[in-house]
Each structure stands twice: as C-alpha cells, then as structure tokens.
Amino acid sequence: MTNTTDSKTGDAGDTTAIEAAVFRRLLKHLDDNRDVQNIDLMNLAGFCRNCLAKWYRAAAEERGQQLDYEVAREIVYGMPYSEWKEKYQKEASPDQLRSFNNRQP
C-alpha cells in the first residue's frame, strides 16, 4: 500500500481511506463466510486470516506501535481466536492437507 498521491484515486488521504475501506470490507466478507476455512484460503490464495493478523501487527510495528498478535487476531477474526476456532474451525481433510503440503517450497 502506498500513501502517495495518485491521479486515479486522489490525494494521499483519499488513498489511505480507500485502502482502509477495502480492508474493512475484506474482514466483513471473511466474517460473512466463516465456512471458508483458513486452509482453504491458504490453498487457493496463499494467505489466511492468521496471515492478515500478522500483516496487521507488522504494519503497526512499522509505525512504532506495539500490538500483541492475539489482539491483531481478534481484530481480524472479530472475536478472540480461541472462540472463533471453537465455533467455526473444522478438522482439515486429507485432501486439504495434501494440497497445503504441495504448496510448500
């Protein structure tokens, strides 16, 4: 993400606001589709909710803000990870695990 002026989106503040809105929409979409498991996301897109939490934390730290990983996860999951895991996470199937392992370098 950039924070520079872009003729397509306007000034730097506009760009940041648009990027923030897109991120919020992504989190809502993931929240609305809790049946999509993290392993599915990893297999299809190469990232998951946990990755988003790690990226969120890294971005905060790049700006001098300390952010606990579990707090970042709660922001992404919309609840404590342990609660989300208990309510929504399913056991990965052998096919899902095979696909995941085949993606690894």
Protein Blocks (a to p, Z undefined) as FASTA:
>chain_A
ZZbdcfknopfklmmmmmmmmmmmmmmmmmmmmmlcfklmmmmnopafklmmmmmmmmmm
mnopacdfklmmmmmnopafklmmmmmmccddfklmmmmmmmpZZ
